[in-house]
Amino acid sequence: MKRDNQKTEWDLTPLFKNDNDSEMEIERGKIIKETNKFVKKWKNNKSYLDDSRILRQALDDYEKWNRFYGPGIKELYYFTYRNSQNQLDKKIRARLNQANDFTQKISNEMEFFYLSLGKISKEKQKQFLEQKDLKDYQHFLSRIFEKERYFLSEAEEKIINLKQATAFDNWVMMTEAFLSKEERVILDEDGKRRNKNFSEISALLGNNKKQVRDEAAKAFNEILKDNIEIAEHEINSVLQDKKVNDELRGFERPDSARHLSDDVTTKMVDALNEAVKSRFDISARFYKLKAKLAGVKKLKYHERMLEYGEINKKYTYEEALKLVLRSFNNLDKEFGEILEGFIKNKQIDVLPRKGKTGGAYCSNGLITQPTYILLNFTGKLNDVLTIAHEVGHGINSELTRKKENAINFGHSLAVAEVASTFMEGFVLDELLKTADDELRLKISIDRLGDAVSTIQRQIACYNFEKDLHQAFRKIGYLPKEEIGLIFQKNMKAYMGDAIEQSPGSENWWVYWGHIRSYFYVYTYASGLLIAKSLQKLIKEDIDFVKKVKNIFSIGLSDSPKEIFAKAGIDITQKQFWDKGLKEIDELLIETEKLAKKLKKI
């Protein structure tokens, strides 16, 4: 694919002109000045703990600080993006570390305010949550009151913040950097041998040409094996860090902190987990169908991603954007306008290249700073869907930016993954409009593959994490072989007997970055199942999109439970998750029938 850097790489100048922009020092000076101003005004003045009018003034000041300054987020995000563009540049890594240090120091200066709010008496808490003049900050306060019992002293909180880089961030970035610089000469789709980076090799694992995918798998496994010793030390270090933090705060379960952070109950996540585990038969049957379509009894581990059929057409980036835009505009013109704004302002970094981080993400800093999207677009159908997915996150951010204050800008992960999978689903529907039976079968297989990867696979990963943390806390150190056994046990549970646990697959946890985010993956499953409910409601009544837009604009001003309750969805009940899983089951049955009709099985 021909690269046009003017169109396909980020324009980060809305943050800073370049890596050595003199504005960075000026920006730091402003942040220090405004932080000191806030600290001087409120650190020794605790009247806001008893008077709602004074509390409103303090919160308004805190909102203004978060809107324009924050703890050095502008510089931190700038170098985070630069590091994503080139993980091999040590100068950028050094500047990122410096920015992170500055952010941690400023965060520590402001730590007192958050901790002080947690000390408001129970009687006053109830009064404040009922005050009309505190309505804009009501949920922010209620979350602090809920978290208060896990707070440490101000000095201890500062220590935890300061050790974050050395105890966690640097370890994780090290593994990512080692993987990103790996390259191998392997067979490409066109039959020629080319030098491929780790991200490009990953993209070939599901290729429908056996030699191509097998060579990619061999190279992929070699890279993981070459880095396994490093990853073993890295994962044990971050597991130890998590254990220490949980013990200090008094969390009973390794996943409890995640649930509290996401503003959801453990009961809700457990209900989702049990519902999905009880339907691992869906993923097992799906892989059995894929094996039949491939003409084999079992697929090798890497072949679970095997593409069925061929879409000869490779999408150019421009074609992919047109397709996504058409789908978005059919739902609501504002969705399309937001995407066009991202394109016009060069907020999307599109193509893979050496040193660039793999995968895709959507990210933003303060409410006054741009949203940026990272892709690794190679022209496949899945890459088209990835655009929809990440821009869905971006739409979520832009709608929230318009409606909420700076304190409420952001999203619980339980909500964020809904917007992304929601938009992705409608792009698939757009593709199906003109599909014949053969293409419909291809898209149905892809859709099922996405559902299984998003729901069953992510819940299997969630349970792998649970087992991993529990085993570490029991044993004290996990050798790579033990980690591999725990990983394979959980992968086999959702894959069933139609997928071989092939040699080398025991190391695939090495590159799975999500497990370093601690129990984050359940949100993919919950997001897709909730998104499917919203899609169904819109298909029944297009005006329901107004409620969906409201859901996407609420930000952190309410809990996920209440946000979805307003749309008639109760995420606390196992029965709700069962309904979504039944839809996946019905799609699988229809796909099996279509495959038989076309005499493919």
Steps between C-alpha positions, in 0.01 A plus 500: 500500500643835397564728793405866496641637824304824461174307535579193706713619792401705802527875514602550864560874468175583687694364799856611418684598180780243549688299761704800611227764494587785738128514584547186712694689765247783493221243534671341799532841660127567460411161644728551802358850556134388480564190711671707771213748487245223561709338775552833679128577489362164610757277671475660842146630456274206581176701521383331178466177695207648693343765276345409163538856364873502570529144367343620175768771474777247560358260243463780244867587553593134465294474179678802353839347589399175330365685197808704414798357685471169676815323618705565185277283282572700184873421503444144621257418222715669237795272579270201544386553141855560381608179671216312326629631168854380570563276799863458396595865557666509842497879511122499472481231768714715728278803443195285569651391829574862589143603416368211706716605796366855477142375482549280805647789700213734411247223573658457840464872572126472429452169680390675819175623345376159393597348836342786695168455320505138614514620862166679484282358776235242410228740607635779280553260210129426489412870521746603229377234257150648531609863452381653171801734479728195496304313232772546235747316725262257669630177349861611533443543873305176540787305342751657738279413795482142376876474450591668827550179696781401259687830532841506665663797668610790280865401542428138404295605197791714384739206528269276296473767230876552486585130472252443214758552226770271637267237645267476200523739204866443412463121515202498266654748256817289493314190381302699243820661368684169464209353304456809280860489376484135397503425127509184287521429127189295418270421210256779419150463356625562145750211519808717555725493805517826687627636828203534736473660842316337790172680429507403131580138587200494736274617218598196288413236762149455367589515130311245289821388329638221715867564430462870577324449832725211604817702432348795686416273795852357504650850503247617759579209732875555454466863602301408810751229591789740456336741744346251745771532766460878506122472510519253790686750715279784380168330578619383842609853582164654411315218680707575811423870469127427475514270803674764711252771400198278569631396840572858600151611401318196637343366181374146552524388137756583230222630275321711764700816427404481133129472581517798733694701242247415229211601725338156475423235761687173535159333496435637150836384364461158662155467341649584159788259556274211597259568213780494241678197649171311488493566123853398411321241289432778248870567440579126495230443235619799301855368481364159407315668211819680394690172502233339279512793259878457483459128433684386814404341830702747701653841443846591626502764772586788268237382252217598734541836321485331158308714255215320328467570130653790321402856450725567205455870546759657729365822641698817459486726799285746306252225405482381858429854622218543247337177614525593868380854436195376308407269786548771763298757306213254458476487878553866580667783308697606807678163509627559147595860575717389792688250281548764229647730764750233606606456136523871423704574812732200451405337827540147360837323454420232245773271366733244665873569498811386681506613862135602506294337773272222378123477523270799519376746759314825554631739764465852636625710787315799643159614381671790318742274309446301175406135470755286312448160337769246415447231234716245319297492179593228246190508279310201639132491586591477868703820465187674374314383810788615719456853364134487603594359840761762590302791354209373713717573802576840350130577451444407863767754604378780273136469613612504863726799434196701385279417798707438812738695721871416520465285812239284327693480172592137443327166504473194712645213297165326540348778287792578268500160330129533421549800270780330307325167440172678429647695209689196374179297482327749272795501257457124471130551431595740220717232342217244517258719306652406164632154588402181314484166686872432456602839632234478771656175619843664501376800698300279739812295573695821559223637721490182706878501523489855630226415751687195629826695526326789673283300739618144566870563437511811717318328785745209467777760528329652803502160669862446394582824682311386809687168504830677431469742790374232738783261409759775539365596842516137608839405353691831497655471153367343181746349251410531133400132483244543779360814338472309171303217663258744664460682170433186296249369753287812464537523123398136456194558719344738247649358179385141546648197324506641146808716575838343572703645784793497259867523611585865556144602584583480871698823452228709339434682828829684444359744244151528653530853635153503652603273786734778615196726538362264766156352436410760239394238243155426643393837358538368144246227573259726685544772238405279207202343676366842603570641152299218343204596718528863393531400133187288526305788654614739225397254228157494657485881527764728341403782737656293779835632373424815702511295820819335382663838443397599851663183637820585315503858636453432872867432573583449866196688631313177577564130553481250212209331676297822500614609154366185339195484725386823334488306173308211660801271545575329832864389493486356852297195396648182354187468286599813309836350402330170414280681243802644321673163496187343356524742207853379430377141520220575251749660257716188525202274421407717199860494378519120530181474293637738237826302480299179443282673240811603308640147552807629682467240777 
